[in-house]
Amino acid sequence: MAEESPKRQGIGSLEIGLRILDYISSAAKPPTLKELSGALDLSPSRAHKYLVSLLRKNYINQVNQTQYTLGNSSLTLGISALRRINPIQLSYEAVDLLNEETDKTVSVTVWNGSGPLVIKWLDSSQPVAVNVRLGAELSALNSASGRIYLASMPQKRRRELIDHYYRQSRTL
């Protein structure tokens, strides 16, 4: 039902309100009434009426008396949507499609505290010499997955893991 159907009648005023929220959420900085009305091709007085309703229901906040940003009700809506998303399932669907379309070996990993853990593995139909299987813990430093996780970590935690890795490798 995500696709718009021109044959079905909707509530035009609701759609305008949602366009306003979309614009505010995607704006680089909180827009003014003038910017908003111009971008959405609404008269300032008409746009203002929508803004008043969105303010009353806390979907937007007014900042600096002239600008608008998303409010707590918008945040609550977004968090509720996030709660309903299963990121593992989404990643499984994405790698299934990637494997099918490219015939490449693909995997899904999660960070287990010290390194990437392989939770899904799909082989290519082509022979590939790889010594990784489902459930394997990969090196944080010597695997592409590990390096991706390290790159996105806070510097302090990354440094701790790298130092730990080098201390361990010296004792082996």
N, CA and C atoms as a LAMMPS dump frame, in Angstrom:
ITEM: TIMESTEP
0
ITEM: NUMBER OF ATOMS
516
ITEM: BOX BOUNDS ff ff ff
-5.0000000000000000e+02 5.0000000000000000e+02
-5.0000000000000000e+02 5.0000000000000000e+02
-5.0000000000000000e+02 5.0000000000000000e+02
ITEM: ATOMS id mol type element x y z
1 1 1 N 0.815 -1.182 0
2 1 2 C 0 0 0
3 1 3 C 0.867 1.257 0
4 2 1 N 2.176 1.083 -0.157
5 2 2 C 3.086 2.22 -0.16
6 2 3 C 2.991 3.017 -1.462
7 3 1 N 2.515 2.379 -2.537
8 3 2 C 2.413 3.075 -3.805
9 3 3 C 1.159 3.931 -3.834
10 4 1 N 1.296 5.095 -4.459
11 4 2 C 0.143 5.979 -4.589
12 4 3 C -0.743 5.465 -5.71
13 5 1 N -2.035 5.515 -5.503
14 5 2 C -2.985 5.102 -6.512
15 5 3 C -3.842 6.3 -6.889
16 6 1 N -3.768 6.747 -8.145
17 6 2 C -4.542 7.92 -8.532
18 6 3 C -6.048 7.665 -8.493
19 7 1 N -6.492 6.413 -8.506
20 7 2 C -7.911 6.094 -8.517
21 7 3 C -8.541 6.186 -7.135
22 8 1 N -7.752 6.094 -6.099
23 8 2 C -8.282 6.134 -4.746
24 8 3 C -8.262 7.556 -4.228
25 9 1 N -9.353 7.947 -3.63
26 9 2 C -9.44 9.298 -3.089
27 9 3 C -8.861 9.312 -1.683
28 10 1 N -8.006 10.277 -1.415
29 10 2 C -7.425 10.444 -0.093
30 10 3 C -7.889 11.747 0.521
31 11 1 N -7.263 12.091 1.602
32 11 2 C -7.586 13.341 2.294
33 11 3 C -6.491 14.339 1.951
34 12 1 N -6.842 15.275 1.09
35 12 2 C -5.865 16.238 0.585
36 12 3 C -5.178 17.033 1.67
37 13 1 N -5.922 17.449 2.696
38 13 2 C -5.306 18.261 3.747
39 13 3 C -4.293 17.442 4.546
40 14 1 N -4.564 16.156 4.732
41 14 2 C -3.6 15.297 5.421
42 14 3 C -2.327 15.186 4.588
43 15 1 N -2.499 15.032 3.292
44 15 2 C -1.34 14.92 2.412
45 15 3 C -0.504 16.199 2.417
46 16 1 N -1.149 17.333 2.504
47 16 2 C -0.407 18.604 2.591
48 16 3 C 0.369 18.663 3.902
49 17 1 N -0.267 18.278 5.003
50 17 2 C 0.423 18.25 6.295
51 17 3 C 1.628 17.328 6.274
52 18 1 N 1.477 16.171 5.617
53 18 2 C 2.593 15.232 5.519
54 18 3 C 3.7 15.776 4.616
55 19 1 N 3.329 16.502 3.572
56 19 2 C 4.343 17.148 2.731
57 19 3 C 5.142 18.161 3.545
58 20 1 N 4.457 18.874 4.416
59 20 2 C 5.135 19.848 5.281
60 20 3 C 6.123 19.127 6.197
61 21 1 N 5.688 18.03 6.812
62 21 2 C 6.589 17.257 7.678
63 21 3 C 7.774 16.713 6.887
64 22 1 N 7.515 16.195 5.684
65 22 2 C 8.605 15.691 4.842
66 22 3 C 9.615 16.792 4.538
67 23 1 N 9.105 17.974 4.224
68 23 2 C 9.997 19.085 3.893
69 23 3 C 10.841 19.482 5.106
70 24 1 N 10.199 19.604 6.252
71 24 2 C 10.928 19.985 7.468
72 24 3 C 11.984 18.936 7.802
73 25 1 N 11.619 17.655 7.662
74 25 2 C 12.562 16.594 8.035
75 25 3 C 13.751 16.513 7.089
76 26 1 N 13.572 16.917 5.845
77 26 2 C 14.677 16.81 4.892
78 26 3 C 15.454 18.113 4.708
79 27 1 N 14.987 19.188 5.318
80 27 2 C 15.67 20.481 5.178
81 27 3 C 17.016 20.458 5.901
82 28 1 N 18.001 21.105 5.309
83 28 2 C 19.337 21.163 5.908
84 28 3 C 19.336 21.931 7.224
85 29 1 N 18.448 22.905 7.336
86 29 2 C 18.299 23.676 8.579
87 29 3 C 16.809 23.932 8.765
88 30 1 N 16.384 24.231 9.98
89 30 2 C 14.956 24.479 10.201
90 30 3 C 14.443 25.591 9.28
91 31 1 N 13.438 25.286 8.448
92 31 2 C 12.948 26.29 7.508
93 31 3 C 12.043 27.328 8.168
94 32 1 N 11.972 28.469 7.54
95 32 2 C 11.039 29.518 7.957
96 32 3 C 9.711 29.284 7.237
97 33 1 N 8.693 30.003 7.673
98 33 2 C 7.389 29.932 7.011
99 33 3 C 7.526 30.303 5.533
100 34 1 N 8.291 31.336 5.254
101 34 2 C 8.469 31.79 3.871
102 34 3 C 9.135 30.705 3.019
103 35 1 N 10.19 30.089 3.547
104 35 2 C 10.884 29.029 2.802
105 35 3 C 9.956 27.841 2.567
106 36 1 N 9.243 27.479 3.605
107 36 2 C 8.349 26.333 3.527
108 36 3 C 7.212 26.572 2.533
109 37 1 N 6.564 27.706 2.637
110 37 2 C 5.434 27.99 1.741
111 37 3 C 5.903 28.096 0.29
112 38 1 N 7.067 28.687 0.075
113 38 2 C 7.607 28.786 -1.281
114 38 3 C 7.952 27.429 -1.867
115 39 1 N 8.59 26.59 -1.085
116 39 2 C 9.01 25.275 -1.567
117 39 3 C 7.822 24.366 -1.854
118 40 1 N 6.755 24.519 -1.087
119 40 2 C 5.595 23.639 -1.235
120 40 3 C 4.463 24.269 -2.035
121 41 1 N 4.697 25.458 -2.556
122 41 2 C 3.712 26.171 -3.361
123 41 3 C 2.39 26.36 -2.604
124 42 1 N 2.522 26.809 -1.36
125 42 2 C 1.361 27.135 -0.522
126 42 3 C 1.438 28.612 -0.172
127 43 1 N 0.296 29.242 -0.026
128 43 2 C 0.331 30.632 0.434
129 43 3 C 0.827 30.63 1.878
130 44 1 N 1.516 31.681 2.308
131 44 2 C 1.99 31.728 3.694
132 44 3 C 0.861 31.556 4.712
133 45 1 N -0.312 32.136 4.443
134 45 2 C -1.408 32.012 5.418
135 45 3 C -1.916 30.571 5.494
136 46 1 N -1.97 29.894 4.36
137 46 2 C -2.412 28.493 4.358
138 46 3 C -1.377 27.606 5.051
139 47 1 N -0.111 27.807 4.73
140 47 2 C 0.955 27.027 5.359
141 47 3 C 0.949 27.257 6.867
142 48 1 N 0.714 28.5 7.285
143 48 2 C 0.705 28.825 8.71
144 48 3 C -0.367 28.035 9.454
145 49 1 N -1.537 27.865 8.852
146 49 2 C -2.613 27.1 9.493
147 49 3 C -2.189 25.65 9.734
148 50 1 N -1.513 25.072 8.762
149 50 2 C -1.016 23.701 8.933
150 50 3 C 0.039 23.651 10.031
151 51 1 N 0.919 24.638 10.036
152 51 2 C 1.967 24.683 11.056
153 51 3 C 1.365 24.798 12.454
154 52 1 N 0.322 25.59 12.614
155 52 2 C -0.34 25.73 13.915
156 52 3 C -0.87 24.376 14.377
157 53 1 N -1.523 23.639 13.488
158 53 2 C -2.051 22.319 13.856
159 53 3 C -0.926 21.348 14.208
160 54 1 N 0.142 21.369 13.433
161 54 2 C 1.279 20.486 13.718
162 54 3 C 1.958 20.867 15.032
163 55 1 N 2.003 22.157 15.328
164 55 2 C 2.541 22.621 16.612
165 55 3 C 1.664 22.151 17.772
166 56 1 N 0.349 22.275 17.625
167 56 2 C -0.579 21.873 18.689
168 56 3 C -0.433 20.398 19.036
169 57 1 N -0.209 19.58 18.02
170 57 2 C -0.088 18.137 18.238
171 57 3 C 1.364 17.72 18.469
172 58 1 N 2.258 18.687 18.577
173 58 2 C 3.669 18.474 18.896
174 58 3 C 4.434 17.678 17.824
175 59 1 N 3.948 17.736 16.579
176 59 2 C 4.692 17.103 15.493
177 59 3 C 5.827 17.997 15.02
178 60 1 N 5.731 19.28 15.316
179 60 2 C 6.818 20.213 15.024
180 60 3 C 7.006 21.13 16.226
181 61 1 N 8.166 21.764 16.273
182 61 2 C 8.475 22.795 17.269
183 61 3 C 8.893 24.052 16.527
184 62 1 N 8.659 25.182 17.17
185 62 2 C 9.115 26.451 16.608
186 62 3 C 10.404 26.824 17.323
187 63 1 N 11.415 27.166 16.539
188 63 2 C 12.696 27.595 17.108
189 63 3 C 13.001 28.998 16.603
190 64 1 N 13.615 29.786 17.438
191 64 2 C 13.967 31.173 17.087
192 64 3 C 12.77 31.976 16.581
193 65 1 N 11.6 31.651 17.017
194 65 2 C 10.362 32.363 16.661
195 65 3 C 9.989 32.304 15.18
196 66 1 N 10.902 31.909 14.312
197 66 2 C 10.593 31.957 12.873
198 66 3 C 10.864 30.65 12.14
199 67 1 N 11.482 29.693 12.797
200 67 2 C 11.861 28.457 12.113
201 67 3 C 11.135 27.268 12.734
202 68 1 N 11.056 26.193 11.953
203 68 2 C 10.321 25.01 12.392
204 68 3 C 11.191 23.768 12.262
205 69 1 N 11.073 22.904 13.267
206 69 2 C 11.794 21.642 13.268
207 69 3 C 10.847 20.558 13.77
208 70 1 N 11.238 19.314 13.604
209 70 2 C 10.374 18.218 14.041
210 70 3 C 10.245 18.211 15.56
211 71 1 N 9.077 17.806 16.046
212 71 2 C 8.805 17.768 17.477
213 71 3 C 8.779 16.351 18.026
214 72 1 N 8.419 16.243 19.3
215 72 2 C 8.435 14.955 19.99
216 72 3 C 7.486 13.93 19.385
217 73 1 N 6.34 14.354 18.899
218 73 2 C 5.411 13.393 18.291
219 73 3 C 6.01 12.778 17.031
220 74 1 N 6.757 13.561 16.265
221 74 2 C 7.446 13.017 15.09
222 74 3 C 8.515 12.026 15.525
223 75 1 N 9.231 12.364 16.588
224 75 2 C 10.251 11.469 17.118
225 75 3 C 9.63 10.158 17.582
226 76 1 N 8.525 10.241 18.298
227 76 2 C 7.835 9.045 18.778
228 76 3 C 7.394 8.174 17.608
229 77 1 N 6.885 8.79 16.573
230 77 2 C 6.463 8.06 15.381
231 77 3 C 7.653 7.332 14.756
232 78 1 N 8.769 8.035 14.623
233 78 2 C 9.968 7.433 14.041
234 78 3 C 10.5 6.282 14.869
235 79 1 N 10.518 6.453 16.177
236 79 2 C 11 5.386 17.056
237 79 3 C 10.083 4.176 16.974
238 80 1 N 8.785 4.409 16.913
239 80 2 C 7.836 3.301 16.775
240 80 3 C 8.085 2.534 15.481
241 81 1 N 8.363 3.253 14.412
242 81 2 C 8.661 2.595 13.137
243 81 3 C 9.95 1.787 13.246
244 82 1 N 10.962 2.346 13.904
245 82 2 C 12.226 1.625 14.07
246 82 3 C 12.055 0.346 14.876
247 83 1 N 11.194 0.393 15.886
248 83 2 C 10.958 -0.798 16.706
249 83 3 C 10.379 -1.945 15.888
250 84 1 N 9.692 -1.614 14.839
251 84 2 C 9.039 -2.635 14.028
252 84 3 C 9.945 -3.184 12.93
253 85 1 N 11.112 -2.606 12.797
254 85 2 C 12.059 -3.059 11.776
255 85 3 C 12.958 -4.131 12.378
256 86 1 N 13.12 -5.215 11.659
257 86 2 C 14.044 -6.259 12.07
258 86 3 C 15.282 -6.14 11.178
259 87 1 N 16.342 -5.489 11.668
260 87 2 C 17.503 -5.244 10.811
261 87 3 C 18.179 -6.525 10.332
262 88 1 N 18.147 -7.565 11.146
263 88 2 C 18.759 -8.826 10.721
264 88 3 C 17.982 -9.392 9.537
265 89 1 N 16.657 -9.408 9.638
266 89 2 C 15.836 -9.92 8.539
267 89 3 C 16.034 -9.085 7.276
268 90 1 N 16.094 -7.764 7.428
269 90 2 C 16.335 -6.901 6.263
270 90 3 C 17.686 -7.211 5.619
271 91 1 N 18.7 -7.435 6.443
272 91 2 C 20.023 -7.737 5.89
273 91 3 C 20.021 -9.095 5.202
274 92 1 N 19.3 -10.071 5.759
275 92 2 C 19.198 -11.386 5.117
276 92 3 C 18.557 -11.258 3.735
277 93 1 N 17.481 -10.495 3.655
278 93 2 C 16.806 -10.299 2.367
279 93 3 C 17.735 -9.621 1.37
280 94 1 N 18.507 -8.641 1.833
281 94 2 C 19.42 -7.914 0.944
282 94 3 C 20.534 -8.822 0.429
283 95 1 N 21.129 -9.648 1.297
284 95 2 C 22.218 -10.51 0.822
285 95 3 C 21.69 -11.658 -0.022
286 96 1 N 20.475 -12.131 0.247
287 96 2 C 19.87 -13.142 -0.63
288 96 3 C 19.772 -12.592 -2.052
289 97 1 N 19.277 -11.375 -2.173
290 97 2 C 19.13 -10.734 -3.474
291 97 3 C 20.494 -10.467 -4.11
292 98 1 N 21.435 -9.976 -3.325
293 98 2 C 22.783 -9.7 -3.829
294 98 3 C 23.442 -10.976 -4.348
295 99 1 N 23.329 -12.061 -3.6
296 99 2 C 23.894 -13.345 -4.007
297 99 3 C 23.23 -13.847 -5.287
298 100 1 N 21.923 -13.713 -5.345
299 100 2 C 21.17 -14.169 -6.519
300 100 3 C 21.527 -13.365 -7.763
301 101 1 N 21.637 -12.046 -7.622
302 101 2 C 21.901 -11.183 -8.776
303 101 3 C 23.352 -11.203 -9.238
304 102 1 N 24.291 -11.425 -8.32
305 102 2 C 25.711 -11.333 -8.676
306 102 3 C 26.428 -12.671 -8.709
307 103 1 N 25.832 -13.677 -8.113
308 103 2 C 26.47 -14.985 -7.954
309 103 3 C 27.839 -14.849 -7.276
310 104 1 N 27.898 -13.973 -6.283
311 104 2 C 29.108 -13.794 -5.473
312 104 3 C 28.853 -14.335 -4.074
313 105 1 N 29.91 -14.712 -3.401
314 105 2 C 29.803 -15.129 -2.01
315 105 3 C 29.529 -13.892 -1.165
316 106 1 N 28.533 -13.978 -0.3
317 106 2 C 28.158 -12.842 0.544
318 106 3 C 27.938 -13.322 1.974
319 107 1 N 28.057 -12.394 2.903
320 107 2 C 27.837 -12.751 4.303
321 107 3 C 27.208 -11.585 5.047
322 108 1 N 26.637 -11.918 6.196
323 108 2 C 26.143 -10.92 7.143
324 108 3 C 26.889 -11.172 8.44
325 109 1 N 27.427 -10.11 9.018
326 109 2 C 28.104 -10.238 10.302
327 109 3 C 27.497 -9.267 11.304
328 110 1 N 27.635 -9.619 12.568
329 110 2 C 27.273 -8.717 13.663
330 110 3 C 28.491 -8.596 14.562
331 111 1 N 28.607 -7.49 15.236
332 111 2 C 29.719 -7.276 16.159
333 111 3 C 29.393 -7.971 17.472
334 112 1 N 30.262 -8.853 17.933
335 112 2 C 29.982 -9.6 19.164
336 112 3 C 30.735 -9.075 20.378
337 113 1 N 31.341 -7.915 20.253
338 113 2 C 32.08 -7.332 21.365
339 113 3 C 33.569 -7.291 21.113
340 114 1 N 34.07 -8.292 20.38
341 114 2 C 35.501 -8.303 20.088
342 114 3 C 35.808 -8.491 18.61
343 115 1 N 34.809 -8.844 17.842
344 115 2 C 35.028 -9.034 16.414
345 115 3 C 33.731 -9.362 15.704
346 116 1 N 33.776 -9.404 14.365
347 116 2 C 32.583 -9.736 13.594
348 116 3 C 32.271 -11.234 13.696
349 117 1 N 31.01 -11.543 13.873
350 117 2 C 30.535 -12.919 13.935
351 117 3 C 29.664 -13.155 12.707
352 118 1 N 29.972 -14.194 11.936
353 118 2 C 29.223 -14.498 10.715
354 118 3 C 27.897 -15.146 11.101
355 119 1 N 26.789 -14.468 10.757
356 119 2 C 25.468 -15.016 11.085
357 119 3 C 24.713 -15.482 9.841
358 120 1 N 25.232 -15.164 8.675
359 120 2 C 24.66 -15.691 7.424
360 120 3 C 25.77 -15.751 6.396
361 121 1 N 25.797 -16.842 5.643
362 121 2 C 26.819 -17.041 4.625
363 121 3 C 26.166 -17.692 3.419
364 122 1 N 26.343 -17.09 2.26
365 122 2 C 25.825 -17.657 1.017
366 122 3 C 26.979 -17.79 0.036
367 123 1 N 27.199 -19.008 -0.447
368 123 2 C 28.289 -19.265 -1.379
369 123 3 C 27.911 -18.886 -2.8
370 124 1 N 28.927 -18.583 -3.571
371 124 2 C 28.794 -18.397 -5.009
372 124 3 C 28.735 -19.781 -5.643
373 125 1 N 28.204 -19.879 -6.851
374 125 2 C 28.243 -21.168 -7.557
375 125 3 C 29.642 -21.421 -8.111
376 126 1 N 30.466 -20.384 -8.137
377 126 2 C 31.843 -20.5 -8.607
378 126 3 C 32.737 -20.949 -7.45
379 127 1 N 33.755 -21.731 -7.747
380 127 2 C 34.658 -22.149 -6.665
381 127 3 C 35.422 -20.954 -6.087
382 128 1 N 35.325 -20.8 -4.781
383 128 2 C 36.018 -19.732 -4.074
384 128 3 C 36.696 -20.365 -2.865
385 129 1 N 37.985 -20.135 -2.725
386 129 2 C 38.718 -20.694 -1.592
387 129 3 C 38.601 -19.746 -0.406
388 130 1 N 37.631 -20.024 0.454
389 130 2 C 37.41 -19.201 1.636
390 130 3 C 37.247 -20.135 2.818
391 131 1 N 37.88 -19.792 3.899
392 131 2 C 37.837 -20.636 5.083
393 131 3 C 36.93 -20.034 6.15
394 132 1 N 35.789 -19.528 5.742
395 132 2 C 34.855 -18.895 6.662
396 132 3 C 33.511 -19.575 6.513
397 133 1 N 32.898 -19.837 7.639
398 133 2 C 31.576 -20.449 7.626
399 133 3 C 30.689 -19.787 8.66
400 134 1 N 29.437 -20.135 8.625
401 134 2 C 28.448 -19.639 9.569
402 134 3 C 28.924 -19.872 11.002
403 135 1 N 28.843 -18.841 11.826
404 135 2 C 29.251 -18.946 13.224
405 135 3 C 30.706 -18.6 13.482
406 136 1 N 31.467 -18.362 12.422
407 136 2 C 32.888 -18.038 12.589
408 136 3 C 33.046 -16.615 13.121
409 137 1 N 34.005 -16.437 14.039
410 137 2 C 34.361 -15.089 14.483
411 137 3 C 35.557 -14.644 13.662
412 138 1 N 35.401 -13.528 12.981
413 138 2 C 36.455 -13.01 12.116
414 138 3 C 37.366 -12.067 12.888
415 139 1 N 38.56 -11.895 12.378
416 139 2 C 39.506 -10.962 12.979
417 139 3 C 39.018 -9.53 12.789
418 140 1 N 39.115 -8.766 13.849
419 140 2 C 38.732 -7.355 13.753
420 140 3 C 39.707 -6.584 12.869
421 141 1 N 40.968 -7.008 12.832
422 141 2 C 41.975 -6.291 12.055
423 141 3 C 42.227 -6.884 10.678
424 142 1 N 42.06 -8.19 10.542
425 142 2 C 42.457 -8.855 9.301
426 142 3 C 41.292 -9.333 8.446
427 143 1 N 40.142 -8.745 8.623
428 143 2 C 39.003 -9.068 7.758
429 143 3 C 38.36 -7.764 7.305
430 144 1 N 37.767 -7.802 6.138
431 144 2 C 37.076 -6.606 5.634
432 144 3 C 35.949 -6.214 6.581
433 145 1 N 35.199 -7.203 7.063
434 145 2 C 34.101 -6.9 7.994
435 145 3 C 34.635 -6.245 9.26
436 146 1 N 35.711 -6.786 9.796
437 146 2 C 36.291 -6.228 11.009
438 146 3 C 36.745 -4.796 10.817
439 147 1 N 37.359 -4.538 9.69
440 147 2 C 37.846 -3.182 9.424
441 147 3 C 36.699 -2.189 9.25
442 148 1 N 35.594 -2.65 8.694
443 148 2 C 34.415 -1.777 8.571
444 148 3 C 33.908 -1.41 9.96
445 149 1 N 33.797 -2.408 10.838
446 149 2 C 33.348 -2.121 12.207
447 149 3 C 34.322 -1.184 12.913
448 150 1 N 35.623 -1.464 12.799
449 150 2 C 36.621 -0.614 13.453
450 150 3 C 36.536 0.828 12.957
451 151 1 N 36.331 0.993 11.667
452 151 2 C 36.271 2.343 11.094
453 151 3 C 35.096 3.149 11.636
454 152 1 N 34.031 2.466 12.037
455 152 2 C 32.851 3.195 12.508
456 152 3 C 32.782 3.311 14.029
457 153 1 N 33.786 2.804 14.718
458 153 2 C 33.813 2.867 16.186
459 153 3 C 34.387 4.176 16.687
460 154 1 N 34.045 4.521 17.918
461 154 2 C 34.738 5.655 18.543
462 154 3 C 36.239 5.353 18.619
463 155 1 N 37.04 6.366 18.457
464 155 2 C 38.491 6.186 18.389
465 155 3 C 39.054 5.475 19.619
466 156 1 N 38.557 5.8 20.799
467 156 2 C 39.072 5.185 22.025
468 156 3 C 38.854 3.671 22.015
469 157 1 N 37.656 3.227 21.651
470 157 2 C 37.354 1.789 21.61
471 157 3 C 38.174 1.1 20.526
472 158 1 N 38.314 1.745 19.379
473 158 2 C 39.112 1.185 18.29
474 158 3 C 40.553 0.986 18.749
475 159 1 N 41.118 1.993 19.418
476 159 2 C 42.492 1.912 19.906
477 159 3 C 42.642 0.757 20.893
478 160 1 N 41.671 0.592 21.805
479 160 2 C 41.708 -0.512 22.775
480 160 3 C 41.747 -1.864 22.071
481 161 1 N 40.911 -2.04 21.061
482 161 2 C 40.864 -3.314 20.34
483 161 3 C 42.154 -3.58 19.58
484 162 1 N 42.693 -2.553 18.939
485 162 2 C 43.938 -2.723 18.192
486 162 3 C 45.082 -3.045 19.146
487 163 1 N 45.169 -2.342 20.264
488 163 2 C 46.21 -2.623 21.26
489 163 3 C 46.079 -4.043 21.796
490 164 1 N 44.857 -4.461 22.09
491 164 2 C 44.609 -5.822 22.588
492 164 3 C 45.051 -6.861 21.553
493 165 1 N 44.742 -6.618 20.298
494 165 2 C 45.111 -7.541 19.231
495 165 3 C 46.635 -7.689 19.156
496 166 1 N 47.356 -6.569 19.217
497 166 2 C 48.81 -6.632 19.122
498 166 3 C 49.436 -7.263 20.361
499 167 1 N 48.854 -7.041 21.536
500 167 2 C 49.363 -7.704 22.748
501 167 3 C 49.188 -9.216 22.635
502 168 1 N 48.038 -9.644 22.138
503 168 2 C 47.773 -11.077 21.985
504 168 3 C 48.687 -11.703 20.944
505 169 1 N 48.909 -11.011 19.829
506 169 2 C 49.722 -11.585 18.756
507 169 3 C 51.18 -11.739 19.186
508 170 1 N 51.651 -10.927 20.126
509 170 2 C 53.032 -11.049 20.618
510 170 3 C 53.195 -12.245 21.547
511 171 1 N 52.111 -12.654 22.193
512 171 2 C 52.216 -13.773 23.131
513 171 3 C 52.045 -15.119 22.445
514 172 1 N 51.656 -15.13 21.19
515 172 2 C 51.449 -16.4 20.47
516 172 3 C 52.706 -16.946 19.898
